[in-house]
Amino acid sequence: MADVSQQQVETAIREYIDPYLQKDLISAKALKNIGIDGSMVTVDLEFGFPTKTYNDIVKAQLKAKVEALEGIETANINVSSKIAKHAVQKGVKILEGVKNIIAVASGKGGVGKSTTAVNLALALASEGATVGILDADIYGPSQPQMLGASTRPESKDGNSLEPVMSHGLQSMSIGYLIEEDTPMIWRGPMVTQALEQLLKDTCWKELDYLIIDLPPGTGDTQLTLSQKIPVSGAVIITTPQDIALLDARKGLKMFNKVNVPILGVIENMSIHICSNCGHEEHIFGEGGGLRMSEEEDVNFLGALPLDRSIREYADSGKPTMVSEPDSRIAQSYREIALRVSAKLSLQTKDYTAKFPNIVIENS
């Protein structure tokens, strides 16, 4: 029986194209070590994104490929995740306690952005990441209701705020600080200052990802975020409707102009399935998000249905990822979360913390 070589094992591993990274594991630098001991092979993988529900799938796929090699009886596949900080806009200071900020944006209102943002955050958490969500909509904060949280944030030092915990997420919103029916009659500069304070004066606790639920549009708030806040990437939410796509393109181009990478496009309310008869209908059009992704050369992250339960669960303070974590819709959110975090993991990492500080002393 001929001994198998490391190159043969690498060739077998290279045949597996990761569905989220969209490349083989060697090119994606996920392969960390191969150990060969007679007829037994050990493979160590390390992903740059959370993979709790994906681990068993990749283990089974690689085990089958490696054990198909002549001379191999047993393949042990070890999988781990290590989420790194990624580069942000030049000249913007990294936020303490937060590795990566992901902005969730839409060009117009009514496309289900906030519901998608909270389920995306919950899906990342379900994959093993430490996640927070910032409600950046000062005029119409919705995350407190969606998270079923109404606790006023504590302040241990009188200067900063502790994030409100709900469903395992760290969260912050102007909605925690005002009465529910109090209108925010503020001009633009006050809004942007409030947003900066909510972000920077919150004691975020070692987050892998902070999801920022942006208000719709491309105005002061969006520009403040993209110019003063360290954003690792942006996700654009749209519906298939032409008017929504028109505005979504504006949001996409805004992030391009301020050098914030676009992680991809999510098409919400893609298809409606009748709860009575099961009839499927594309109420807002068909395939618009995919066409936009192809035309703008960005990732299409996935499509979500127009489903009454998504709205009902969000309104009740227990979003789909909490109420029905094993449902088909929850699986769609989880797949999108894996694509978003995998796409981010391939971007340039932030190495500023590794650079030495040069100190000049007078002798």
ABEGO torsion letter per residue (X at the ends): XBBBBAAAAAAAAAABBBAAAGBBAAAAGABABBBBBEABBBBBBBBABBAAAAAAAAAAAAAAAAAABBGBABBBBBBBBBBBBBBBBBGBBBBBGBABBBBBBBABBGAGAAAAAAAAAAAAAAAGBBBBBBBABAABBAAAAAAGBABBBBBAAGABBBBBBBGGBBBBBAAAABBAABBBBBBAAAAAAAAAAAAAABBBBGBABBBBBBBBEABAAAAAAAAABBBABBBBBBBABAAAAAAAAAAAAAAAAAGBBBAEBBBBGABBBBAAAGBBBBAAEBGAAAAAAAAAGBBBAEBBBBBAAAAAAAAAGBBAAAABAABAAAAAAAAAAAAAAAAAAABBBBAAAABBBBBBBBX
